[in-house]
Amino acid sequence: MSEEHYLELCENPVQFENASSVNNVFFDEANKQVFAVRSGGATGVVVKGPDDKNSVAFRMDDKGEVKCIKFSIGNKILAVQRTPKSVDFISFIPDYPHLECSQECKMKNANILGFCWTNWNEIVFITDQGIEFYQVLPDKRSLKLLKSQSVNVNWYMYCPETAVILLSTTAQGNVLQPFAFKSGTMSKMPKFEIELPVVPKPAKLNLTERDIAVATIYGQLYVMYLKHHSRTTDSPCAEVVLYQLPREGSCKKTNVLKLNTTGKFALNVVDNLVVVHHQSSQTSIIFDIKLREPDCALNVHQPVLPGRSIHPYRIPLTGPAAVPTQPPVPCELYSSSWSVFQPDIIISASEGYLWYLQVKLPLTVNLLQDKGKLMDFLLRRRDCKMVILSVCAQMLNGGDKGGLPVVATVFDKLNQVYKEYLEAEQTYTVATESGPSRGSAARERPVRTQAVIDQSDMYTHVLSSFSEKKDTCHKFIIAVLMEYIRSLNQVQITVQHYLYELVIKMLVQHNLFYMLHQFLQYHVLSDSKPLVNQQLLHTAQLFHESTYPPAHQLSLDMLKRLSTANDEIVEVLLSRQQVLGALRFIRSVGGHDNISARKFLDAARQTTDQMLFYTIFRFFEQRNLRLRGSSSFNPGEHCEEHVVYFKQVFGEQALMKQVTV
């Protein structure tokens, strides 16, 4: 079935002249470029890269068969090896166009195995007797030897992402000597030994470059060893052994990936997943070294998902023989002509294509039934947000069984990542405000990855629509909402008011007032002004306070616990025509000198209780006298109509007499 193909080749591959029409095809792992070289008279070279900026075509004098060809970073200088002893250089710098020079290796009787650019003008020769680190000086048409190291070399491997070269040494080739390069310096790292499988005597097993790959996984450099066991052993199945190679300290064996079969394999790394291709079965399996099996040792891993073939790929026909209506021809997947490069590149020289391997994340979802493990897997992927939200929606909408315990596990995993991001952001903000400390490097702002699923994401894409489902039990909906709030509280994330409002809306809609009372009284729903307003709106306006009389008092109690909610408490009391209660409250908190007289007089008149109006009017007359020495109201208070009304009802003589000095 098509939905099972969770690996695919990119839709827009790099196309180049295939091997049948050129003499040689070379791949440069640093620039991700393919060189198609055609000899005869002059040597024609077509270079294709990931985008048009890296594509170039040129001709060179034919000085012999090209054994290796690579551009320096930025296509500034071209290096071409034609003999075992030397490398030729051609400048593509605009200020020094086409200046050429040649450099022989310094070590006597040494043969150059290959070379690696570590910078735009820095190159390493790897010979069978060691390595030589040069700086290229295009203006002087020469090279300067920066450093060299003698060691017997069988073969080498280069990781351009970290600028680390591995040299295979000793007779069996299994002692690897790494060197790191940075800004004109070469550092010798501790050597380490790859544990070879035991074979019956007198046979000997040598480590070859086909068994080794070097790649960065989760920001750490790993050497991956494809280990084939002897058929005479108890476990003849192959495995991939990972050795972590730190910048400081010695290399250590960290992970074992169980392949559970034998045969020919190739390795890629895609989105921090180790992908193992198996040629005979034409399937691929993936491993996540941060997922640990509960029933296995700490560093032993089984495939995350069942093995599946790469999604079928069709190649459109081109050239004079192509017919417009002719359908594309299927590409031969897992072909013996495929070459695999790190981290995620597959090249078919026979068909003239370079593909990037990709993981189709949505199609992995149904292959991993354990929702907790699925979340662990998805949270570490690059484009995971919408897939995670889709899984949450599917989980809640009845597509999956498991109930609240599963829901709780998923929420906890999401909110742990959310919390870690918030803490990193807070640390950055504090550090920025306090300024850089002496001798410390500038702190980088934390990157908000797609794994950060915040409350707005969950509300918008999952909870809001879930709460409106008519075919789902309202008690389950409320339980899910409360579970999400619990999870946020557990990691001390402040819950946004719109989540509380969703809970209140559900409780009121289903007349669960006593449950709402309990949630509020015992602070399951935390105090907040928007929450109280929502509570008042639903109880007093929508469903009439007579339905559940304690609701208003409950709201007032919540407001009183908020030291900044005095104005809201006054408004609530006045709306209930508890004018004296509002006045007593505002006096108890010391705010009576600043309140609006007109607001209280308006509320008192609306009660039609003349004695209440008299009491309120007299209070403000006394306040005016105390504050200004006069009982009359200022024009700015707009109380003229209330003064007229007071005179009409109680007579002008009832007004307080003005004090004369």
C-alpha positions as CSV (number, residue, x, y, z in Angstrom):
1,M,0.0,0.0,0.0
2,S,1.2,3.5,-0.9
3,E,0.7,4.8,2.6
4,E,3.3,2.5,4.0
5,H,6.2,4.1,2.0
6,Y,7.4,6.5,4.8
7,L,10.7,7.1,2.9
8,E,10.8,8.9,-0.4
9,L,13.3,10.4,-2.9
10,C,13.0,14.2,-3.2
11,E,10.7,15.5,-6.0
12,N,13.3,17.8,-7.5
13,P,16.6,15.8,-7.9
14,V,19.9,17.1,-9.2
15,Q,20.1,15.9,-12.8
16,F,23.4,15.4,-14.6
17,E,24.8,13.5,-17.6
18,N,24.6,9.8,-16.9
19,A,27.6,7.5,-16.8
20,S,27.0,6.2,-20.4
21,S,27.6,9.6,-21.9
22,V,30.6,10.7,-19.9
23,N,33.9,9.2,-18.9
24,N,33.7,9.7,-15.2
25,V,31.2,10.9,-12.5
26,F,32.6,12.3,-9.2
27,F,30.7,13.4,-6.1
28,D,32.0,16.2,-3.8
29,E,30.6,15.6,-0.3
30,A,31.5,19.0,1.0
31,N,29.7,21.1,-1.6
32,K,27.1,18.4,-2.5
33,Q,28.2,18.7,-6.2
34,V,28.3,16.1,-9.0
35,F,31.1,16.4,-11.6
36,A,30.4,14.9,-15.0
37,V,33.8,14.7,-16.8
38,R,34.1,14.0,-20.5
39,S,37.6,13.6,-22.0
40,G,38.8,13.8,-25.7
41,G,40.9,16.7,-26.9
42,A,39.9,19.1,-24.1
43,T,38.3,17.9,-20.9
44,G,34.7,19.1,-20.6
45,V,33.3,19.3,-17.0
46,V,29.7,20.0,-16.0
47,V,29.2,20.6,-12.3
48,K,25.7,20.3,-10.8
49,G,24.8,21.2,-7.3
50,P,21.7,21.5,-5.0
51,D,20.7,24.8,-6.7
52,D,21.6,26.7,-9.9
53,K,24.2,28.8,-8.1
54,N,26.4,25.7,-7.6
55,S,26.1,24.7,-11.2
56,V,28.9,25.5,-13.6
57,A,30.4,24.2,-16.9
58,F,33.9,24.6,-18.2
59,R,36.7,23.0,-20.2
60,M,40.3,22.1,-19.2
61,D,43.3,21.0,-21.1
62,D,43.4,17.2,-21.3
63,K,46.5,16.3,-19.1
64,G,45.5,12.8,-18.4
65,E,42.7,10.8,-16.8
66,V,41.0,12.7,-13.9
67,K,41.1,10.6,-10.7
68,C,39.5,13.1,-8.4
69,I,38.0,16.6,-8.9
70,K,36.5,19.0,-6.3
71,F,35.8,22.7,-5.8
72,S,36.8,24.5,-2.6
73,I,34.0,26.0,-0.6
74,G,32.2,28.6,-2.7
75,N,33.6,27.3,-6.0
76,K,36.6,29.6,-5.6
77,I,39.4,27.1,-6.5
78,L,39.3,23.9,-8.4
79,A,41.5,20.9,-7.4
80,V,42.2,18.1,-9.9
81,Q,44.2,14.9,-9.2
82,R,45.5,13.1,-12.3
83,T,48.5,11.3,-10.9
84,P,49.3,9.6,-7.6
85,K,51.9,12.2,-6.8
86,S,50.4,15.7,-7.4
87,V,47.2,17.8,-7.5
88,D,46.6,20.6,-9.9
89,F,44.8,23.9,-9.0
90,I,42.9,26.3,-11.1
91,S,41.6,29.6,-9.7
92,F,38.0,30.6,-10.3
93,I,38.4,33.8,-8.2
94,P,37.4,36.8,-10.4
95,D,40.6,38.8,-9.4
96,Y,42.8,35.8,-10.3
97,P,41.0,34.0,-13.1
98,H,42.3,30.7,-14.4
99,L,45.7,31.0,-12.7
100,E,47.1,27.5,-12.4
101,C,49.6,25.8,-10.1
102,S,50.5,22.2,-9.1
103,Q,51.5,20.7,-5.8
104,E,53.3,17.4,-5.2
105,C,53.0,15.6,-1.9
106,K,56.0,16.2,0.4
107,M,56.5,12.7,1.6
108,K,58.9,10.6,-0.5
109,N,57.5,7.6,-2.2
110,A,54.0,8.5,-1.0
111,N,50.9,8.1,-3.2
112,I,48.0,10.5,-2.8
113,L,44.8,8.6,-1.9
114,G,42.6,11.7,-2.2
115,F,42.1,15.2,-0.9
116,C,39.6,17.2,1.1
117,W,38.9,21.0,1.2
118,T,38.4,22.2,4.7
119,N,38.0,25.9,3.8
120,W,37.9,28.0,0.6
121,N,41.7,28.1,0.5
122,E,42.7,25.2,2.8
123,I,43.2,21.6,1.6
124,V,44.3,18.3,3.1
125,F,46.2,15.7,1.0
126,I,45.7,12.1,2.3
127,T,48.5,9.8,1.2
128,D,49.3,6.2,2.1
129,Q,52.0,7.6,4.4
130,G,50.0,10.3,6.3
131,I,48.3,13.7,5.7
132,E,49.6,17.1,4.6
133,F,47.6,20.3,5.4
134,Y,48.1,23.2,2.9
135,Q,47.0,26.7,2.4
136,V,46.5,27.7,-1.2
137,L,47.8,31.1,-2.2
138,P,46.1,31.8,-5.6
139,D,47.8,35.2,-6.1
140,K,51.2,33.6,-5.7
141,R,50.3,30.5,-7.6
142,S,51.6,28.3,-4.8
143,L,50.7,26.3,-1.7
144,K,52.1,26.7,1.8
145,L,52.5,23.6,4.0
146,L,50.8,24.3,7.4
147,K,51.3,20.9,9.0
148,S,51.8,17.3,8.3
149,Q,51.6,14.0,10.1
150,S,53.2,10.6,9.2
151,V,51.1,7.5,9.6
152,N,50.5,4.4,7.5
153,V,47.0,4.9,5.8
154,N,44.8,2.2,4.2
155,W,41.9,4.5,3.4
156,Y,40.2,7.6,4.7
157,M,36.8,9.1,5.3
158,Y,35.8,12.8,5.6
159,C,32.9,14.5,7.4
160,P,32.6,18.0,5.9
161,E,30.0,19.1,8.5
162,T,32.5,18.8,11.3
163,A,35.8,19.0,9.2
164,V,37.0,15.7,10.7
165,I,39.0,13.2,8.7
166,L,39.3,9.5,9.7
167,L,42.4,7.6,8.7
168,S,42.3,3.8,8.7
169,T,45.6,2.4,10.1
170,T,47.3,-0.9,11.0
171,A,47.2,-4.1,9.0
172,Q,43.6,-4.9,9.7
173,G,42.5,-1.3,9.2
174,N,40.5,-1.2,12.3
175,V,42.5,1.4,14.3
176,L,41.1,4.8,13.2
177,Q,43.0,8.0,13.7
178,P,40.8,11.2,13.5
179,F,42.1,14.7,12.8
180,A,40.0,17.8,13.2
181,F,40.5,21.0,11.1
182,K,39.5,24.6,11.9
183,S,40.7,28.0,10.8
184,G,44.1,26.9,9.6
185,T,44.8,24.5,12.5
186,M,45.0,20.7,12.5
187,S,44.4,18.8,15.7
188,K,45.1,15.2,16.3
189,M,42.3,13.5,18.2
190,P,42.6,10.3,20.2
191,K,42.7,7.2,18.0
192,F,40.3,4.3,18.7
193,E,39.8,0.7,17.7
194,I,36.8,-0.8,15.9
195,E,35.9,-4.2,17.4
196,L,35.9,-6.7,14.5
197,P,33.8,-9.8,14.7
198,V,35.5,-13.1,15.6
199,V,36.2,-15.4,12.6
200,P,37.5,-18.9,12.6
201,K,41.3,-19.2,12.4
202,P,43.4,-18.8,10.4
203,A,41.1,-16.4,8.6
204,K,41.5,-12.7,9.2
205,L,39.0,-9.9,8.7
206,N,40.0,-6.5,7.6
207,L,37.9,-3.3,8.1
208,T,37.1,-1.6,4.8
209,E,35.7,1.8,4.0
210,R,32.5,0.1,2.7
211,D,31.8,-0.9,6.3
212,I,32.2,2.7,7.8
213,A,30.1,5.9,7.6
214,V,30.6,9.1,9.5
215,A,27.7,11.5,10.2
216,T,26.3,13.9,12.8
217,I,23.3,12.7,14.8
218,Y,21.6,14.9,17.3
219,G,24.6,17.3,17.1
220,Q,27.2,14.7,17.9
221,L,29.7,13.1,15.5
222,Y,29.3,9.3,15.2
223,V,31.3,6.7,13.3
224,M,28.9,4.0,12.1
225,Y,30.3,0.5,11.6
226,L,28.3,-2.0,9.6
227,K,29.2,-5.3,11.4
228,H,28.7,-8.6,9.6
229,H,28.9,-11.6,11.9
230,S,30.2,-15.0,10.9
231,R,27.5,-17.5,10.0
232,T,29.1,-19.9,12.6
233,T,28.2,-17.5,15.5
234,D,25.1,-17.8,17.6
235,S,23.7,-14.5,16.1
236,P,24.7,-14.3,12.4
237,C,22.5,-11.2,11.8
238,A,24.3,-8.0,11.0
239,E,24.2,-4.9,13.2
240,V,25.3,-1.3,13.0
241,V,27.7,-0.3,15.9
242,L,27.9,3.5,16.7
243,Y,31.0,5.1,18.2
244,Q,30.6,8.6,19.4
245,L,33.5,10.8,18.6
246,P,33.7,13.9,20.8
247,R,35.9,16.9,20.2
248,E,37.5,16.4,23.6
249,G,38.1,13.0,25.1
250,S,38.3,9.5,23.7
251,C,35.9,7.8,21.3
252,K,33.4,5.4,22.9
253,K,31.0,2.7,21.7
254,T,27.5,4.0,22.5
255,N,24.8,2.2,20.5
256,V,24.1,-1.1,18.6
257,L,21.4,-1.2,16.0
258,K,20.0,-4.7,15.4
259,L,19.3,-5.3,11.7
260,N,17.9,-8.9,12.2
261,T,19.0,-10.0,8.8
262,T,22.1,-10.5,6.6
263,G,23.2,-9.2,3.2
264,K,24.3,-6.0,1.6
265,F,23.4,-2.8,3.4
266,A,23.9,1.0,2.9
267,L,23.5,3.8,5.5
268,N,21.9,7.2,5.5
269,V,21.1,9.7,8.2
270,V,17.8,11.7,7.7
271,D,16.4,14.1,10.3
272,N,18.6,12.4,13.0
273,L,17.3,9.0,12.1
274,V,19.7,6.2,11.0
275,V,18.3,4.7,7.8
276,V,19.6,1.2,6.8
277,H,18.9,0.1,3.2
278,H,18.8,-3.7,2.6
279,Q,19.4,-4.4,-1.1
280,S,18.2,-8.0,-1.5
281,S,14.8,-7.4,0.2
282,Q,14.6,-3.8,-1.3
283,T,13.5,-2.4,2.0
284,S,14.7,0.2,4.5
285,I,14.5,0.4,8.2
286,I,15.0,3.4,10.5
287,F,16.5,3.8,14.0
288,D,16.2,6.6,16.5
289,I,19.1,6.3,19.0
290,K,17.3,8.4,21.5
291,L,14.4,5.9,21.7
292,R,15.4,3.0,24.0
293,E,13.6,-0.3,24.1
294,P,12.3,-1.1,27.6
295,D,13.2,-4.8,27.3
296,C,16.7,-4.2,25.9
297,A,20.0,-3.1,27.3
298,L,20.5,0.7,27.4
299,N,22.3,1.1,24.1
300,V,20.7,-1.7,22.0
301,H,18.0,-0.7,19.5
302,Q,15.5,-2.4,17.3
303,P,14.0,-0.6,14.3
304,V,11.5,2.1,15.2
305,L,9.1,1.1,12.4
306,P,8.6,-2.0,10.2
307,G,10.8,-2.2,7.2
308,R,9.3,-0.6,4.0
309,S,10.5,0.1,0.5
310,I,11.3,3.6,-0.6
311,H,8.3,5.2,-2.3
312,P,8.3,4.3,-6.1
313,Y,9.9,7.0,-8.2
314,R,9.3,7.6,-11.9
315,I,11.8,9.2,-14.3
316,P,10.4,11.3,-17.1
317,L,11.7,10.5,-20.5
318,T,13.8,13.2,-22.2
319,G,15.7,13.6,-25.4
320,P,14.8,13.2,-29.1
321,A,13.2,9.7,-28.7
322,A,10.8,11.0,-26.0
323,V,7.1,11.2,-26.9
324,P,5.1,13.9,-25.0
325,T,2.4,11.4,-24.1
326,Q,4.8,8.7,-23.0
327,P,4.5,8.0,-19.3
328,P,7.6,8.3,-17.0
329,V,9.5,5.0,-16.5
330,P,9.9,3.5,-13.0
331,C,13.2,4.0,-11.4
332,E,15.0,0.9,-10.3
333,L,15.1,1.3,-6.5
334,Y,17.9,-0.2,-4.5
335,S,19.9,-0.7,-7.7
336,S,23.4,-2.0,-7.6
337,S,24.5,1.2,-9.4
338,W,23.3,3.3,-6.5
339,S,25.9,5.1,-4.4
340,V,25.0,6.4,-0.9
341,F,26.6,9.4,0.7
342,Q,26.2,11.1,4.0
343,P,24.0,12.3,5.4
344,D,21.0,11.8,3.1
345,I,22.2,11.5,-0.5
346,I,21.6,8.7,-3.0
347,I,23.2,8.9,-6.5
348,S,22.4,6.8,-9.6
349,A,25.3,7.4,-12.0
350,S,23.6,5.2,-14.6
351,E,20.5,7.3,-14.6
352,G,22.1,10.7,-13.9
353,Y,20.2,11.6,-10.7
354,L,21.2,12.8,-7.3
355,W,18.3,12.5,-4.7
356,Y,17.9,13.7,-1.2
357,L,16.2,11.0,0.9
358,Q,13.2,12.2,3.0
359,V,11.0,10.9,5.7
360,K,7.3,11.3,5.1
361,L,6.4,11.9,8.7
362,P,2.5,11.6,8.5
363,L,2.8,8.1,7.1
364,T,4.8,6.9,10.2
365,V,1.9,7.6,12.5
366,N,-0.2,4.5,12.0
367,L,2.9,2.2,12.1
368,L,3.7,3.1,15.8
369,Q,0.8,2.1,18.0
370,D,2.3,3.1,21.3
371,K,1.2,6.8,21.6
372,G,3.9,7.6,24.2
373,K,6.6,6.2,22.0
374,L,5.1,7.9,19.0
375,M,5.3,11.3,20.7
376,D,8.9,10.7,21.7
377,F,9.6,9.9,18.0
378,L,7.7,12.8,16.5
379,L,9.0,15.4,19.0
380,R,12.5,14.9,17.7
381,R,11.6,15.4,14.0
382,R,12.1,18.6,12.0
383,D,8.6,19.2,10.6
384,C,6.5,17.7,13.4
385,K,4.0,20.3,14.7
386,M,1.0,19.6,12.5
387,V,1.6,15.9,12.6
388,I,1.6,15.9,16.4
389,L,-1.5,18.1,16.5
390,S,-3.2,15.7,14.0
391,V,-2.3,12.7,16.2
392,C,-3.8,14.5,19.2
393,A,-7.0,15.2,17.4
394,Q,-7.3,11.7,16.1
395,M,-6.6,10.3,19.6
396,L,-9.4,12.4,21.1
397,N,-11.9,11.9,18.3
398,G,-12.3,8.2,18.9
399,G,-9.8,7.0,16.3
400,D,-7.7,5.4,19.0
401,K,-8.4,3.5,22.2
402,G,-6.6,4.0,25.5
403,G,-8.6,6.6,27.3
404,L,-7.4,9.2,29.7
405,P,-4.1,7.5,30.8
406,V,-2.8,7.7,27.2
407,V,-4.1,11.2,26.8
408,A,-2.3,12.2,30.0
409,T,1.0,10.6,28.8
410,V,0.8,12.5,25.5
411,F,0.0,15.9,27.2
412,D,2.9,15.4,29.7
413,K,5.4,14.7,26.9
414,L,4.3,17.8,24.9
415,N,4.3,20.1,27.9
416,Q,7.7,19.0,29.1
417,V,9.2,20.2,25.8
418,Y,7.0,23.4,26.0
419,K,8.3,24.0,29.6
420,E,12.0,23.5,28.6
421,Y,11.6,26.1,25.8
422,L,9.9,28.6,28.2
423,E,12.7,28.2,30.7
424,A,15.4,28.6,28.0
425,E,13.7,31.8,26.8
426,Q,13.4,33.2,30.3
427,T,17.1,32.4,31.0
428,Y,18.0,34.2,27.8
429,T,15.9,37.2,28.6
430,V,17.4,37.6,32.1
431,A,20.9,37.2,30.7
432,T,20.2,39.8,28.0
433,E,18.8,42.3,30.4
434,S,21.7,41.9,32.9
435,G,24.2,42.4,30.0
436,P,27.2,40.2,29.1
437,S,29.3,39.0,32.0
438,R,33.1,39.4,31.8
439,G,34.8,36.7,29.7
440,S,31.6,34.9,28.8
441,A,30.4,34.4,25.3
442,A,27.2,36.0,24.0
443,R,24.2,33.8,24.8
444,E,22.2,32.7,21.7
445,R,18.5,33.1,21.8
446,P,16.8,29.6,22.0
447,V,15.3,28.3,18.8
448,R,11.6,27.6,18.9
449,T,11.4,24.3,17.0
450,Q,8.2,22.8,15.7
451,A,8.3,20.5,18.8
452,V,7.1,23.4,21.0
453,I,3.3,22.9,21.1
454,D,2.0,25.8,23.2
455,Q,-1.5,26.3,24.6
456,S,-2.6,28.4,21.6
457,D,-1.7,25.5,19.2
458,M,-3.5,22.9,21.3
459,Y,-6.6,25.2,21.7
460,T,-6.8,26.2,18.1
461,H,-6.1,22.8,16.4
462,V,-7.4,20.3,18.9
463,L,-9.3,21.3,22.0
464,S,-11.7,23.9,20.6
465,S,-13.1,21.6,17.9
466,F,-13.0,18.6,20.2
467,S,-15.2,20.4,22.8
468,E,-17.9,21.0,20.2
469,K,-18.3,17.4,19.2
470,K,-21.9,16.3,19.7
471,D,-21.2,12.5,19.4
472,T,-18.6,12.5,22.3
473,C,-19.6,12.2,26.0
474,H,-19.4,15.6,27.6
475,K,-17.9,14.1,30.7
476,F,-15.0,12.7,28.7
477,I,-14.5,16.1,27.0
478,I,-14.4,17.9,30.4
479,A,-12.0,15.2,31.7
480,V,-9.6,15.8,28.7
481,L,-9.7,19.5,29.2
482,M,-8.9,19.1,32.9
483,E,-6.2,16.7,32.1
484,Y,-4.5,19.2,29.9
485,I,-4.8,21.9,32.6
486,R,-3.4,19.4,35.1
487,S,-0.4,18.7,32.9
488,L,0.3,22.4,32.5
489,N,0.1,22.9,36.2
490,Q,2.4,19.9,36.8
491,V,5.3,21.6,35.0
492,Q,4.3,25.0,36.4
493,I,3.2,26.7,33.2
494,T,0.6,29.4,33.7
495,V,-2.7,28.3,32.2
496,Q,-4.2,30.7,29.7
497,H,-7.7,31.9,30.5
498,Y,-9.3,30.7,27.3
499,L,-8.7,27.1,28.5
500,Y,-10.5,27.8,31.7
501,E,-13.3,29.5,29.7
502,L,-13.6,26.3,27.6
503,V,-14.1,24.3,30.8
504,I,-16.7,26.7,32.3
505,K,-18.6,26.8,29.0
506,M,-18.8,23.0,29.0
507,L,-19.9,22.8,32.6
508,V,-22.5,25.5,32.3
509,Q,-23.9,24.0,29.0
510,H,-24.5,20.7,30.8
511,N,-25.8,22.3,34.0
512,L,-22.8,20.9,36.0
513,F,-22.9,24.0,38.3
514,Y,-21.9,22.1,41.5
515,M,-18.8,20.6,39.7
516,L,-18.0,24.2,38.6
517,H,-18.4,25.3,42.2
518,Q,-16.0,22.6,43.4
519,F,-13.4,23.4,40.7
520,L,-13.5,27.1,41.6
521,Q,-13.7,26.8,45.3
522,Y,-10.7,24.4,45.5
523,H,-8.7,26.4,43.0
524,V,-8.7,23.7,40.4
525,L,-9.4,26.6,38.1
526,S,-7.0,29.3,39.2
527,D,-8.3,32.8,39.9
528,S,-8.1,35.4,37.1
529,K,-10.2,38.3,36.0
530,P,-11.1,36.8,32.6
531,L,-12.1,33.6,34.3
532,V,-14.4,35.5,36.7
533,N,-15.9,37.5,33.9
534,Q,-16.5,34.3,32.0
535,Q,-18.1,32.8,35.1
536,L,-20.3,35.8,35.6
537,L,-21.3,35.9,31.9
538,H,-22.4,32.3,31.9
539,T,-24.2,32.2,35.2
540,A,-25.7,35.7,35.4
541,Q,-26.3,36.6,31.8
542,L,-26.8,33.4,29.9
543,F,-28.4,31.0,32.4
544,H,-29.7,33.5,35.0
545,E,-28.3,33.6,38.4
546,S,-31.5,32.0,39.8
547,T,-30.3,28.7,38.2
548,Y,-27.4,28.4,40.7
549,P,-27.4,31.3,43.2
550,P,-24.0,30.7,44.8
551,A,-22.3,31.5,41.4
552,H,-22.2,35.2,41.9
553,Q,-20.8,35.0,45.4
554,L,-18.2,32.5,44.2
555,S,-17.1,35.0,41.6
556,L,-16.8,37.7,44.2
557,D,-14.7,35.5,46.4
558,M,-12.4,34.8,43.5
559,L,-12.1,38.6,42.8
560,K,-11.3,39.3,46.4
561,R,-8.4,36.9,46.2
562,L,-7.0,39.0,43.4
563,S,-5.5,42.1,44.9
564,T,-5.9,44.0,41.6
565,A,-9.6,43.2,41.1
566,N,-11.2,45.9,43.3
567,D,-12.8,47.7,40.4
568,E,-14.3,44.5,39.1
569,I,-15.8,43.7,42.5
570,V,-17.5,47.1,42.7
571,E,-18.9,46.6,39.3
572,V,-20.3,43.2,40.2
573,L,-21.9,44.5,43.4
574,L,-23.4,47.5,41.7
575,S,-24.8,45.3,38.9
576,R,-26.6,43.3,41.6
577,Q,-27.9,46.6,43.1
578,Q,-25.8,46.0,46.3
579,V,-24.8,49.6,46.4
580,L,-24.1,49.8,50.1
581,G,-22.2,46.5,49.9
582,A,-20.1,48.0,47.1
583,L,-19.5,51.2,49.2
584,R,-18.5,49.2,52.3
585,F,-16.1,47.1,50.2
586,I,-14.4,50.1,48.6
587,R,-14.0,51.7,52.0
588,S,-12.5,48.5,53.4
589,V,-9.7,48.6,50.8
590,G,-9.1,52.4,51.2
591,G,-10.3,53.4,47.7
592,H,-13.4,55.5,48.7
593,D,-11.7,58.9,48.1
594,N,-11.2,58.1,44.4
595,I,-14.4,56.5,43.4
596,S,-16.9,58.1,41.0
597,A,-19.8,59.7,42.9
598,R,-22.0,59.6,39.8
599,K,-21.6,55.9,39.3
600,F,-22.8,55.2,42.8
601,L,-25.7,57.7,42.6
602,D,-26.8,56.2,39.3
603,A,-26.9,52.8,40.8
604,A,-28.8,54.0,43.9
605,R,-31.5,55.7,41.8
606,Q,-32.0,52.6,39.8
607,T,-33.0,50.7,42.9
608,T,-35.9,53.2,43.4
609,D,-35.1,53.0,47.1
610,Q,-35.2,56.7,48.2
611,M,-33.6,56.2,51.6
612,L,-30.7,54.3,50.0
613,F,-30.3,57.2,47.5
614,Y,-30.3,59.6,50.5
615,T,-27.6,57.6,52.3
616,I,-25.3,57.4,49.3
617,F,-25.9,61.1,48.5
618,R,-25.1,62.1,52.1
619,F,-21.9,59.9,52.0
620,F,-20.5,61.8,49.0
621,E,-21.5,65.2,50.5
622,Q,-19.4,64.3,53.6
623,R,-16.5,63.1,51.4
624,N,-16.6,66.4,49.5
625,L,-16.6,68.4,52.7
626,R,-13.7,66.4,54.1
627,L,-11.6,66.6,51.0
628,R,-12.4,70.1,49.7
629,G,-14.0,71.9,52.5
630,S,-17.3,72.1,50.6
631,S,-20.2,69.6,50.4
632,S,-21.1,70.6,46.9
633,F,-20.1,68.5,43.8
634,N,-17.6,69.8,41.3
635,P,-18.9,70.4,37.8
636,G,-16.5,67.7,36.5
637,E,-18.3,65.0,38.5
638,H,-21.5,65.5,36.4
639,C,-23.9,65.0,39.4
640,E,-26.2,68.0,38.7
641,E,-29.2,65.8,37.9
642,H,-28.8,63.9,41.1
643,V,-28.6,67.2,43.1
644,V,-31.9,68.3,41.4
645,Y,-33.5,64.9,42.2
646,F,-32.4,65.1,45.8
647,K,-33.9,68.6,46.2
648,Q,-37.2,67.4,44.6
649,V,-37.5,64.4,47.0
650,F,-36.1,65.7,50.2
651,G,-36.2,69.5,49.8
652,E,-33.4,72.0,49.4
653,Q,-33.1,72.3,53.2
654,A,-31.9,68.7,53.3
655,L,-28.7,69.6,51.6
656,M,-25.7,70.0,53.9
657,K,-25.1,73.6,54.9
658,Q,-22.0,75.1,53.5
659,V,-19.4,75.9,56.1
660,T,-18.4,79.5,56.2
661,V,-15.2,80.7,57.7
